[in-house]
């Protein structure tokens, strides 16, 4: 008889947590540290940023030169698959090697230029545009616009037809 009572007491002690799940779970929660306490909270896992692809073959028209809108002048740029940049500088057409590099870097080689005669304003605008283009070190696509930044200034170009 004593054995039966001893066995019944052991079974009751083992099954008591199963009979009272709310209390047993609360006791386990008090003993087990939470994810936040362990430092493993629900922090977002940073996704590696995908490198942007340079838009080869697209035609671009100058919108701003060093932050100032360009309305009365026209300048264009196209960089083809052969890494050749061509366009119109405001007076003359130009051609240069243009290299979009890793991490959105950009390099422009020496510029070949036609020698048309233009008024002083057009030549000054063209000189500023080509100097900024030649000194470009970084490129980016922002709201569908191509932004070229370098030591001689910043060019913002929009896609043209």
C-alpha positions in Angstrom: 0.0 0.0 0.0 2.8 2.4 0.9 4.4 1.7 -2.5 1.2 2.6 -4.3 0.9 5.9 -2.4 4.6 6.6 -3.1 4.0 5.9 -6.8 0.9 8.0 -6.8 2.8 10.9 -5.2 5.5 10.7 -7.9 3.0 10.6 -10.7 1.1 13.6 -9.2 4.3 15.5 -8.9 5.2 14.8 -12.5 1.8 15.5 -14.0 1.0 18.6 -11.9 2.7 21.0 -14.4 0.7 19.4 -17.3 -2.5 19.9 -15.4 -1.8 23.6 -14.8 -0.3 24.8 -18.0 -0.8 28.5 -17.2 1.2 28.4 -14.0 3.9 26.1 -15.4 4.4 28.3 -18.4 4.6 31.4 -16.2 7.3 29.7 -14.1 9.3 28.7 -17.2 9.1 32.3 -18.5 10.4 33.6 -15.2 13.4 31.3 -15.4 14.2 31.7 -19.2 15.6 35.0 -20.3 13.8 36.7 -23.2 15.4 37.3 -26.7 15.8 41.0 -25.9 17.6 40.2 -22.6 20.0 37.9 -24.5 20.6 40.6 -27.1 18.9 38.8 -29.9 15.9 41.0 -30.3 14.1 41.5 -33.6 16.7 43.8 -35.2 16.4 43.9 -39.0 19.2 42.1 -40.8 21.0 44.6 -43.0 20.7 43.7 -46.6 23.8 44.1 -48.7 23.3 47.1 -51.0 23.2 46.1 -54.6 25.5 48.1 -56.8 23.7 50.3 -59.4 24.2 49.6 -63.1 25.4 52.5 -65.2 22.8 53.4 -67.9 24.9 52.8 -71.1 23.4 54.0 -74.4 21.0 56.5 -72.7 20.9 60.1 -73.9 21.2 62.7 -71.2 20.5 66.5 -71.2 22.0 68.8 -68.7 19.5 70.2 -66.1 21.8 71.8 -63.5 25.4 72.8 -63.4 26.8 73.2 -59.9 23.3 73.5 -58.5 22.1 76.2 -60.9 19.4 75.4 -63.4 20.4 75.4 -67.1 17.6 76.8 -69.2 19.0 78.9 -71.9 21.8 76.5 -72.9 21.9 72.9 -74.1 24.5 70.2 -73.3 24.2 66.5 -73.8 26.0 63.2 -72.9 25.8 59.6 -74.1 28.1 56.9 -72.8 27.9 53.8 -75.0 28.9 50.1 -74.4 32.4 50.8 -75.7 33.0 53.3 -72.9 32.9 56.2 -75.3 31.3 59.4 -74.0 30.0 61.7 -76.7 27.8 64.8 -76.7 27.3 68.5 -77.3 28.8 71.0 -74.9 26.8 74.1 -75.8 28.9 75.1 -78.9 31.0 72.1 -80.0 30.6 68.4 -80.1 33.0 66.3 -77.9 34.2 62.8 -77.5 36.1 61.1 -74.6 36.6 57.8 -73.0 34.3 57.4 -70.0 34.6 54.7 -67.5 31.9 53.9 -64.9 33.9 52.0 -62.2 33.0 50.0 -59.1 31.3 51.6 -56.2 29.8 54.2 -58.5 33.1 55.8 -59.4 33.6 57.5 -62.7 36.6 58.5 -64.8 36.7 60.6 -68.0 39.7 60.6 -70.2 41.0 63.6 -72.3 38.3 65.3 -74.3 38.5 65.7 -78.1 36.5 68.8 -79.2 35.4 70.4 -82.5 36.5 74.1 -82.9 33.4 76.0 -83.8 33.3 79.7 -83.3 30.6 80.7 -80.7 29.8 83.7 -78.6 31.7 84.2 -75.3 28.7 83.1 -73.1 28.4 79.8 -75.0 32.1 79.2 -74.7 32.2 79.9 -71.0 29.2 77.6 -70.4 30.8 74.9 -72.5 34.1 75.3 -70.6 32.4 74.9 -67.2 30.4 71.9 -68.4 33.4 70.1 -69.9 35.6 70.9 -66.9 33.0 69.5 -64.5 32.6 66.4 -66.8 36.4 65.8 -67.0 36.8 66.1 -63.2 33.9 63.7 -62.5 34.8 61.1 -59.8 31.4 59.7 -58.8 28.0 59.0 -60.5 24.6 58.2 -59.1 21.0 57.8 -60.3 18.6 60.0 -58.2 14.9 60.1 -59.1 15.7 59.0 -62.6 18.4 61.6 -63.1 22.1 61.1 -63.6 24.2 63.0 -61.1 28.0 63.4 -61.8 30.1 64.8 -59.0 33.7 65.8 -59.0 36.3 68.3 -57.9 35.2 70.9 -60.5 31.5 70.7 -59.8 28.3 68.7 -60.1 26.2 67.9 -63.1 22.6 66.8 -63.0 21.3 65.3 -66.3 17.8 64.1 -67.2 17.1 61.5 -69.8 16.3 62.9 -73.2 15.0 61.3 -76.4 
